Amino acid sequence: MKQKIDNNKYFYWGLTIFSIVAFAILFFFVLYRWEVIISGLIKFLKIFTPFGVGFIIAYLLNPIIKYMESRVFNKLGKKVCKKEENAYKFSRFASIIVSTLILVLILVGFFSFIIPEILRSIDTMIANIPDYLNNIESWILTAFENKPELEELILDNYDDIYDYIISYINSGNIPSVDSIIGNISNGLVTIFKAIYNIVLGYIVAIYLLLGKEKFLAQAKKLLYTVVKPNKAFIILDNLRYTDKIFGGFLIGKMIDSLIIGIICFAFMLLLNMPYPLLLAVIVGITNIIPYFGPIIGAVPCALLILLVSPSKCLTFIIFIIILQQFDGNVLGPKILGNKTGLQSFWVLFSIIVFGGLFGFIGMLFGVPLFAIIYSFFNGVCERRLAACELPLATDDYKKINYIDPETNKPVYYPVK
């Protein structure tokens, strides 16, 4: 018996030593063959890119398909098909077809009308820069005609800026629309690869959408196989919350920003503002970013209008302030509600941190991502507090002075 115990002891010692040596070898391989690992990871990601694209397409189309099924095709399927299974297949397939047509129409409209118009606006804006600079000079002369000293100071600096901008334009450093199109033509291989991934990704998305219930059931079955039911419940609860945050916030924010962009476009057409479509697209896209989005979009738009007409610039700034008040107090809450559940400080924190780390993408996804992280840690805290039979509500801790280490009971501040 003693010999058996010794043998087990030596076996575990040998296994431990082997694990340490294997880990050390793996560590040094990773350290000295980092380029090989990175290239292998990039190759792996390229292979699975269509699946990633397909998942994103399926996730974005899923709310539209669910809406189509519940409002239109479930009833129609029951009338057309006698068997319930055939009615379900008809409803799902018809919803996918209609959703695809909607997506194709949006893309065709975007690339047929919006992109060419934006390119024309950019080309016109670049060609008219000298005229815009002359407009600013005339405005300065009019505004400061009674203050010659200040006028002279501003014009001296303005002349230097004017000469620099004109020389920069004449140098050919600013690309024209033709050169932009030429650069796009030179990147045809990249474009074809992107089209290939999108087409293949869409095929993957169709399969995912057709069998999403079965795929979810298989994933749930695997989860319960790997972890205990109580842990699986926590994981599923977090995944549902993640879906609620990302689906609700991002899709809602996109709809909200689309409406804001359309309102901005209509206003700019009504008041004969310059480059209405270009500036409306900028305002709409940047509006996706909470808090800083309106400022990020309004500043360059106001500067562009200022080049053409300073008086219209002031009108535009007033309109943007009114529009964002409408969005923040009426339209946004109506569409989004409080999807993230974050305080304003944490929203600001997530935008600054994730924006600093990942740029525009970080500013876009930072709020829902931080909401998920915040919810996860909040859940961990609440489970531990519940195990210790301590209060869960944050407001309760405003009244608590400390927790007695002997009785494990809260001691409250004296009532004033």
Secondary structure as a PSIPRED ss2 file (coil, helix, strand):
# PSIPRED VFORMAT (PSIPRED V4.0)

   1 M C   1.000  0.000  0.000
   2 K H   0.000  1.000  0.000
   3 Q H   0.000  1.000  0.000
   4 K H   0.000  1.000  0.000
   5 I H   0.000  1.000  0.000
   6 D H   0.000  1.000  0.000
   7 N H   0.000  1.000  0.000
   8 N H   0.000  1.000  0.000
   9 K H   0.000  1.000  0.000
  10 Y H   0.000  1.000  0.000
  11 F H   0.000  1.000  0.000
  12 Y H   0.000  1.000  0.000
  13 W H   0.000  1.000  0.000
  14 G H   0.000  1.000  0.000
  15 L H   0.000  1.000  0.000
  16 T H   0.000  1.000  0.000
  17 I H   0.000  1.000  0.000
  18 F H   0.000  1.000  0.000
  19 S H   0.000  1.000  0.000
  20 I H   0.000  1.000  0.000
  21 V H   0.000  1.000  0.000
  22 A H   0.000  1.000  0.000
  23 F H   0.000  1.000  0.000
  24 A H   0.000  1.000  0.000
  25 I H   0.000  1.000  0.000
  26 L H   0.000  1.000  0.000
  27 F H   0.000  1.000  0.000
  28 F H   0.000  1.000  0.000
  29 F H   0.000  1.000  0.000
  30 V H   0.000  1.000  0.000
  31 L H   0.000  1.000  0.000
  32 Y H   0.000  1.000  0.000
  33 R C   1.000  0.000  0.000
  34 W H   0.000  1.000  0.000
  35 E H   0.000  1.000  0.000
  36 V H   0.000  1.000  0.000
  37 I H   0.000  1.000  0.000
  38 I H   0.000  1.000  0.000
  39 S H   0.000  1.000  0.000
  40 G H   0.000  1.000  0.000
  41 L H   0.000  1.000  0.000
  42 I H   0.000  1.000  0.000
  43 K H   0.000  1.000  0.000
  44 F H   0.000  1.000  0.000
  45 L H   0.000  1.000  0.000
  46 K H   0.000  1.000  0.000
  47 I H   0.000  1.000  0.000
  48 F C   1.000  0.000  0.000
  49 T H   0.000  1.000  0.000
  50 P H   0.000  1.000  0.000
  51 F H   0.000  1.000  0.000
  52 G H   0.000  1.000  0.000
  53 V H   0.000  1.000  0.000
  54 G H   0.000  1.000  0.000
  55 F H   0.000  1.000  0.000
  56 I H   0.000  1.000  0.000
  57 I H   0.000  1.000  0.000
  58 A H   0.000  1.000  0.000
  59 Y H   0.000  1.000  0.000
  60 L H   0.000  1.000  0.000
  61 L H   0.000  1.000  0.000
  62 N H   0.000  1.000  0.000
  63 P H   0.000  1.000  0.000
  64 I H   0.000  1.000  0.000
  65 I H   0.000  1.000  0.000
  66 K H   0.000  1.000  0.000
  67 Y H   0.000  1.000  0.000
  68 M H   0.000  1.000  0.000
  69 E H   0.000  1.000  0.000
  70 S H   0.000  1.000  0.000
  71 R H   0.000  1.000  0.000
  72 V H   0.000  1.000  0.000
  73 F H   0.000  1.000  0.000
  74 N H   0.000  1.000  0.000
  75 K H   0.000  1.000  0.000
  76 L H   0.000  1.000  0.000
  77 G H   0.000  1.000  0.000
  78 K H   0.000  1.000  0.000
  79 K H   0.000  1.000  0.000
  80 V H   0.000  1.000  0.000
  81 C C   1.000  0.000  0.000
  82 K C   1.000  0.000  0.000
  83 K C   1.000  0.000  0.000
  84 E H   0.000  1.000  0.000
  85 E H   0.000  1.000  0.000
  86 N H   0.000  1.000  0.000
  87 A H   0.000  1.000  0.000
  88 Y H   0.000  1.000  0.000
  89 K H   0.000  1.000  0.000
  90 F H   0.000  1.000  0.000
  91 S H   0.000  1.000  0.000
  92 R H   0.000  1.000  0.000
  93 F H   0.000  1.000  0.000
  94 A H   0.000  1.000  0.000
  95 S H   0.000  1.000  0.000
  96 I H   0.000  1.000  0.000
  97 I H   0.000  1.000  0.000
  98 V H   0.000  1.000  0.000
  99 S H   0.000  1.000  0.000
 100 T H   0.000  1.000  0.000
 101 L H   0.000  1.000  0.000
 102 I H   0.000  1.000  0.000
 103 L H   0.000  1.000  0.000
 104 V H   0.000  1.000  0.000
 105 L H   0.000  1.000  0.000
 106 I H   0.000  1.000  0.000
 107 L H   0.000  1.000  0.000
 108 V H   0.000  1.000  0.000
 109 G H   0.000  1.000  0.000
 110 F H   0.000  1.000  0.000
 111 F H   0.000  1.000  0.000
 112 S H   0.000  1.000  0.000
 113 F H   0.000  1.000  0.000
 114 I H   0.000  1.000  0.000
 115 I H   0.000  1.000  0.000
 116 P H   0.000  1.000  0.000
 117 E H   0.000  1.000  0.000
 118 I H   0.000  1.000  0.000
 119 L H   0.000  1.000  0.000
 120 R H   0.000  1.000  0.000
 121 S H   0.000  1.000  0.000
 122 I H   0.000  1.000  0.000
 123 D H   0.000  1.000  0.000
 124 T H   0.000  1.000  0.000
 125 M H   0.000  1.000  0.000
 126 I H   0.000  1.000  0.000
 127 A H   0.000  1.000  0.000
 128 N C   1.000  0.000  0.000
 129 I H   0.000  1.000  0.000
 130 P H   0.000  1.000  0.000
 131 D H   0.000  1.000  0.000
 132 Y H   0.000  1.000  0.000
 133 L H   0.000  1.000  0.000
 134 N H   0.000  1.000  0.000
 135 N H   0.000  1.000  0.000
 136 I H   0.000  1.000  0.000
 137 E H   0.000  1.000  0.000
 138 S H   0.000  1.000  0.000
 139 W H   0.000  1.000  0.000
 140 I H   0.000  1.000  0.000
 141 L H   0.000  1.000  0.000
 142 T H   0.000  1.000  0.000
 143 A H   0.000  1.000  0.000
 144 F C   1.000  0.000  0.000
 145 E C   1.000  0.000  0.000
 146 N C   1.000  0.000  0.000
 147 K C   1.000  0.000  0.000
 148 P H   0.000  1.000  0.000
 149 E H   0.000  1.000  0.000
 150 L H   0.000  1.000  0.000
 151 E H   0.000  1.000  0.000
 152 E H   0.000  1.000  0.000
 153 L H   0.000  1.000  0.000
 154 I H   0.000  1.000  0.000
 155 L H   0.000  1.000  0.000
 156 D H   0.000  1.000  0.000
 157 N H   0.000  1.000  0.000
 158 Y H   0.000  1.000  0.000
 159 D H   0.000  1.000  0.000
 160 D H   0.000  1.000  0.000
 161 I H   0.000  1.000  0.000
 162 Y H   0.000  1.000  0.000
 163 D H   0.000  1.000  0.000
 164 Y H   0.000  1.000  0.000
 165 I H   0.000  1.000  0.000
 166 I H   0.000  1.000  0.000
 167 S H   0.000  1.000  0.000
 168 Y H   0.000  1.000  0.000
 169 I H   0.000  1.000  0.000
 170 N H   0.000  1.000  0.000
 171 S C   1.000  0.000  0.000
 172 G C   1.000  0.000  0.000
 173 N C   1.000  0.000  0.000
 174 I C   1.000  0.000  0.000
 175 P C   1.000  0.000  0.000
 176 S C   1.000  0.000  0.000
 177 V H   0.000  1.000  0.000
 178 D H   0.000  1.000  0.000
 179 S H   0.000  1.000  0.000
 180 I H   0.000  1.000  0.000
 181 I H   0.000  1.000  0.000
 182 G H   0.000  1.000  0.000
 183 N H   0.000  1.000  0.000
 184 I H   0.000  1.000  0.000
 185 S H   0.000  1.000  0.000
 186 N H   0.000  1.000  0.000
 187 G C   1.000  0.000  0.000
 188 L H   0.000  1.000  0.000
 189 V H   0.000  1.000  0.000
 190 T H   0.000  1.000  0.000
 191 I H   0.000  1.000  0.000
 192 F H   0.000  1.000  0.000
 193 K H   0.000  1.000  0.000
 194 A H   0.000  1.000  0.000
 195 I H   0.000  1.000  0.000
 196 Y H   0.000  1.000  0.000
 197 N H   0.000  1.000  0.000
 198 I H   0.000  1.000  0.000
 199 V H   0.000  1.000  0.000
 200 L H   0.000  1.000  0.000
 201 G H   0.000  1.000  0.000
 202 Y H   0.000  1.000  0.000
 203 I H   0.000  1.000  0.000
 204 V H   0.000  1.000  0.000
 205 A H   0.000  1.000  0.000
 206 I H   0.000  1.000  0.000
 207 Y H   0.000  1.000  0.000
 208 L H   0.000  1.000  0.000
 209 L H   0.000  1.000  0.000
 210 L H   0.000  1.000  0.000
 211 G C   1.000  0.000  0.000
 212 K H   0.000  1.000  0.000
 213 E H   0.000  1.000  0.000
 214 K H   0.000  1.000  0.000
 215 F H   0.000  1.000  0.000
 216 L H   0.000  1.000  0.000
 217 A H   0.000  1.000  0.000
 218 Q H   0.000  1.000  0.000
 219 A H   0.000  1.000  0.000
 220 K H   0.000  1.000  0.000
 221 K H   0.000  1.000  0.000
 222 L H   0.000  1.000  0.000
 223 L H   0.000  1.000  0.000
 224 Y H   0.000  1.000  0.000
 225 T H   0.000  1.000  0.000
 226 V H   0.000  1.000  0.000
 227 V C   1.000  0.000  0.000
 228 K C   1.000  0.000  0.000
 229 P H   0.000  1.000  0.000
 230 N H   0.000  1.000  0.000
 231 K H   0.000  1.000  0.000
 232 A H   0.000  1.000  0.000
 233 F H   0.000  1.000  0.000
 234 I H   0.000  1.000  0.000
 235 I H   0.000  1.000  0.000
 236 L H   0.000  1.000  0.000
 237 D H   0.000  1.000  0.000
 238 N H   0.000  1.000  0.000
 239 L H   0.000  1.000  0.000
 240 R H   0.000  1.000  0.000
 241 Y H   0.000  1.000  0.000
 242 T H   0.000  1.000  0.000
 243 D H   0.000  1.000  0.000
 244 K H   0.000  1.000  0.000
 245 I H   0.000  1.000  0.000
 246 F H   0.000  1.000  0.000
 247 G H   0.000  1.000  0.000
 248 G H   0.000  1.000  0.000
 249 F H   0.000  1.000  0.000
 250 L H   0.000  1.000  0.000
 251 I H   0.000  1.000  0.000
 252 G H   0.000  1.000  0.000
 253 K H   0.000  1.000  0.000
 254 M H   0.000  1.000  0.000
 255 I H   0.000  1.000  0.000
 256 D H   0.000  1.000  0.000
 257 S H   0.000  1.000  0.000
 258 L H   0.000  1.000  0.000
 259 I H   0.000  1.000  0.000
 260 I H   0.000  1.000  0.000
 261 G H   0.000  1.000  0.000
 262 I H   0.000  1.000  0.000
 263 I H   0.000  1.000  0.000
 264 C H   0.000  1.000  0.000
 265 F H   0.000  1.000  0.000
 266 A H   0.000  1.000  0.000
 267 F H   0.000  1.000  0.000
 268 M H   0.000  1.000  0.000
 269 L H   0.000  1.000  0.000
 270 L H   0.000  1.000  0.000
 271 L C   1.000  0.000  0.000
 272 N C   1.000  0.000  0.000
 273 M C   1.000  0.000  0.000
 274 P C   1.000  0.000  0.000
 275 Y C   1.000  0.000  0.000
 276 P H   0.000  1.000  0.000
 277 L H   0.000  1.000  0.000
 278 L H   0.000  1.000  0.000
 279 L H   0.000  1.000  0.000
 280 A H   0.000  1.000  0.000
 281 V H   0.000  1.000  0.000
 282 I H   0.000  1.000  0.000
 283 V H   0.000  1.000  0.000
 284 G H   0.000  1.000  0.000
 285 I H   0.000  1.000  0.000
 286 T H   0.000  1.000  0.000
 287 N C   1.000  0.000  0.000
 288 I C   1.000  0.000  0.000
 289 I C   1.000  0.000  0.000
 290 P C   1.000  0.000  0.000
 291 Y C   1.000  0.000  0.000
 292 F C   1.000  0.000  0.000
 293 G H   0.000  1.000  0.000
 294 P H   0.000  1.000  0.000
 295 I H   0.000  1.000  0.000
 296 I H   0.000  1.000  0.000
 297 G H   0.000  1.000  0.000
 298 A H   0.000  1.000  0.000
 299 V H   0.000  1.000  0.000
 300 P H   0.000  1.000  0.000
 301 C H   0.000  1.000  0.000
 302 A H   0.000  1.000  0.000
 303 L H   0.000  1.000  0.000
 304 L H   0.000  1.000  0.000
 305 I H   0.000  1.000  0.000
 306 L H   0.000  1.000  0.000
 307 L H   0.000  1.000  0.000
 308 V H   0.000  1.000  0.000
 309 S C   1.000  0.000  0.000
 310 P H   0.000  1.000  0.000
 311 S H   0.000  1.000  0.000
 312 K H   0.000  1.000  0.000
 313 C H   0.000  1.000  0.000
 314 L H   0.000  1.000  0.000
 315 T H   0.000  1.000  0.000
 316 F H   0.000  1.000  0.000
 317 I H   0.000  1.000  0.000
 318 I H   0.000  1.000  0.000
 319 F H   0.000  1.000  0.000
 320 I H   0.000  1.000  0.000
 321 I H   0.000  1.000  0.000
 322 I H   0.000  1.000  0.000
 323 L H   0.000  1.000  0.000
 324 Q H   0.000  1.000  0.000
 325 Q H   0.000  1.000  0.000
 326 F H   0.000  1.000  0.000
 327 D H   0.000  1.000  0.000
 328 G H   0.000  1.000  0.000
 329 N H   0.000  1.000  0.000
 330 V H   0.000  1.000  0.000
 331 L H   0.000  1.000  0.000
 332 G H   0.000  1.000  0.000
 333 P H   0.000  1.000  0.000
 334 K H   0.000  1.000  0.000
 335 I H   0.000  1.000  0.000
 336 L H   0.000  1.000  0.000
 337 G C   1.000  0.000  0.000
 338 N C   1.000  0.000  0.000
 339 K C   1.000  0.000  0.000
 340 T C   1.000  0.000  0.000
 341 G C   1.000  0.000  0.000
 342 L C   1.000  0.000  0.000
 343 Q C   1.000  0.000  0.000
 344 S H   0.000  1.000  0.000
 345 F H   0.000  1.000  0.000
 346 W H   0.000  1.000  0.000
 347 V H   0.000  1.000  0.000
 348 L H   0.000  1.000  0.000
 349 F H   0.000  1.000  0.000
 350 S H   0.000  1.000  0.000
 351 I H   0.000  1.000  0.000
 352 I H   0.000  1.000  0.000
 353 V H   0.000  1.000  0.000
 354 F H   0.000  1.000  0.000
 355 G H   0.000  1.000  0.000
 356 G H   0.000  1.000  0.000
 357 L H   0.000  1.000  0.000
 358 F H   0.000  1.000  0.000
 359 G H   0.000  1.000  0.000
 360 F H   0.000  1.000  0.000
 361 I H   0.000  1.000  0.000
 362 G H   0.000  1.000  0.000
 363 M H   0.000  1.000  0.000
 364 L H   0.000  1.000  0.000
 365 F H   0.000  1.000  0.000
 366 G H   0.000  1.000  0.000
 367 V H   0.000  1.000  0.000
 368 P H   0.000  1.000  0.000
 369 L H   0.000  1.000  0.000
 370 F H   0.000  1.000  0.000
 371 A H   0.000  1.000  0.000
 372 I H   0.000  1.000  0.000
 373 I H   0.000  1.000  0.000
 374 Y H   0.000  1.000  0.000
 375 S H   0.000  1.000  0.000
 376 F H   0.000  1.000  0.000
 377 F H   0.000  1.000  0.000
 378 N H   0.000  1.000  0.000
 379 G H   0.000  1.000  0.000
 380 V H   0.000  1.000  0.000
 381 C H   0.000  1.000  0.000
 382 E H   0.000  1.000  0.000
 383 R H   0.000  1.000  0.000
 384 R H   0.000  1.000  0.000
 385 L H   0.000  1.000  0.000
 386 A H   0.000  1.000  0.000
 387 A H   0.000  1.000  0.000
 388 C C   1.000  0.000  0.000
 389 E C   1.000  0.000  0.000
 390 L C   1.000  0.000  0.000
 391 P C   1.000  0.000  0.000
 392 L C   1.000  0.000  0.000
 393 A C   1.000  0.000  0.000
 394 T C   1.000  0.000  0.000
 395 D C   1.000  0.000  0.000
 396 D H   0.000  1.000  0.000
 397 Y H   0.000  1.000  0.000
 398 K H   0.000  1.000  0.000
 399 K H   0.000  1.000  0.000
 400 I E   0.000  0.000  1.000
 401 N E   0.000  0.000  1.000
 402 Y E   0.000  0.000  1.000
 403 I E   0.000  0.000  1.000
 404 D C   1.000  0.000  0.000
 405 P C   1.000  0.000  0.000
 406 E C   1.000  0.000  0.000
 407 T C   1.000  0.000  0.000
 408 N C   1.000  0.000  0.000
 409 K C   1.000  0.000  0.000
 410 P E   0.000  0.000  1.000
 411 V E   0.000  0.000  1.000
 412 Y E   0.000  0.000  1.000
 413 Y C   1.000  0.000  0.000
 414 P C   1.000  0.000  0.000
 415 V C   1.000  0.000  0.000
 416 K C   1.000  0.000  0.000
